[in-house]
C-alpha cells in the first residue's frame, strides 16, 4: 500500500469518527429540542380553564426568582405582579362554569392571588418570606387535580 492510500483511509476514518462523536449527538439534541418545543407549544395553545390556570401559575413561578433576594426593584415587581394578576383574571374568567374542575381552579386562583398579595406585602415591608414555596406547590397540585377532573368531564 502506498502512502497516499493510507492518508485517504485515515481521512475517511477521521471523518467517520467526527460524524459519530460530534454530528450524531448534535442531531439527536436537535430532535429532542424540537419535540420539547412542540410539547410546550401545545400546552401554550391550551385555552381550557385548567390551561389558563397553568399559564398563570407558570407566569408566577417563572418570574419569581428575580425577587428572591434584596434589594428589590419595586417597579419591576409591580410590573410582574400586574402581569400575573392579569393571567389570574383570565383564568378566573375562563373558569366561570359550575363544573367541579372550574370550582377547583377558581379556588387555586384565589390562593394564587393571595400568595401574590402576601409577597407584595413582604417585599414592601421587608419582612421574612416563609411558606411561599409550599403554598405554590399546593396551588399547582389543585390545578393538576382540576386538569384531571376536566379530562373526566367534571
N, C-alpha and C positions, 0 to 999 in steps of 0.2 A: 504494500500500500504506500502510495506516495504521500508527502506532507500536505498537499492540497486537499486530498480526500479526508485526511484526519481533521484538518481545520474545519472543513464543511460539516463533518459529523459533530464536532464539538460545538459549532454554532447552532446546529439543529437541536442538539441536546440542551444547550443553554436556553434556546427559545422555548422548548417544551417545559423545562423546569420553571422558567419565568412565568409562563402561562399558568402552570399548575399552582405556583406559590403566590402569584400576585393577581392575575386576572380572574381566576376562578373564585377566590374569596370576594373580590370586588363585585363580580356579577351576582353572587349569592347575596351579598349585602344590599345591592340594588333591588333585588327581588323582594327581600324582607322589608325594605323601606317602602316599596310600592304597595305591599299587602297591608302594612300597618296604616299607610295613608288612606287606603280605601276603607279600612275599618273606621278610622277617625272621621272620614267624610260621611259615612253612613250614619254615625252617631250624631254628627252635627246636623244632618238633614232630618233627624227625628223630631217632628213637630208635635209629638204627643204630649200629654200632660207630664208624664214622667220624664220625657226627653227635655222639656223646658226646665223642669226642676234640676235635672242633672247638669244642664248648662249653667244654671245659677250657682249650684254648688261648686262646679269646676271653676267658674269665674272667681268665686271667693277663695278657693283653695290655691289656685294658680298664682294669684297676686299677693297673697298674704305674707309671703316670705320677706317682701321689701319693708314690712312694718314689724319685723321680729325684734329688732334692736334699736334703741335710741341712738341718735336723735331722730325724731320722726318728722318727715316732711308733711305737714298738715294739709297743704294744698294738694299734694299727691294723694294723701289719704282721702280727702273729700271727693276728689275725682273718682278714685277707686270705689269708695263707698256708694256713690251715686250710680256708678255702672252696675254694681252688684244689686243694689236696690231696684234698678230698672229690670234686671233679669228676674228678680224675685217677683216683681209685679206682673211680668209677662207670664211666669209660671202660674201664679195665682189666678190670673185671668183665664188662662187655658184650662185650669182645673176647677172650673166653676160648677161642674156637674155634681150629681148626688152619689155617684159611684164610690165604693169603698176606697178605690185607688186614689180618686180625686181628694177625698177627705184626708187620706194619709199624706198626700203631697201638700195640701194646704197646711196641715199641722207641721210638716217638716219645714215649709217655707216660713211659717210663723216663728219656728225655732231659729231658723237661719237669720231672720230679720232681728230677732232678739240678740243673737250672737253678734251681729254687725253693730247693733246699738251698744252692747256691752263693751265691745272692743273700742268703739268710738269713745266711750267714757273713760276707758282705761288709758287710751293714748292721750286724751286731752288732760286727764288728771294726773298722769304719770304713775298710776297705781299698778300693782302687780297683775300680770295676765296669767291666770291659772284656770285650768279646766277647759280651755278652748278646744284643744285637740280632741278630748273625749266628747265634747258636745258636737263637734264637726263629725266625728265618727258615728254618733247616734243619728244625726241628720242624714248622713249618707246611707246608713242602714235602713232608715224609714223610706228613703227614696227607692232603694233596691226592693223593699217589700212592696211598695206601690207599683213598681215595674212588674213584679211577679203577679200581683193582683190584676193589673191591666192586661197582662198576657192571658190570664184566666178569664177575662171578660167581666171582672168585678169592679 
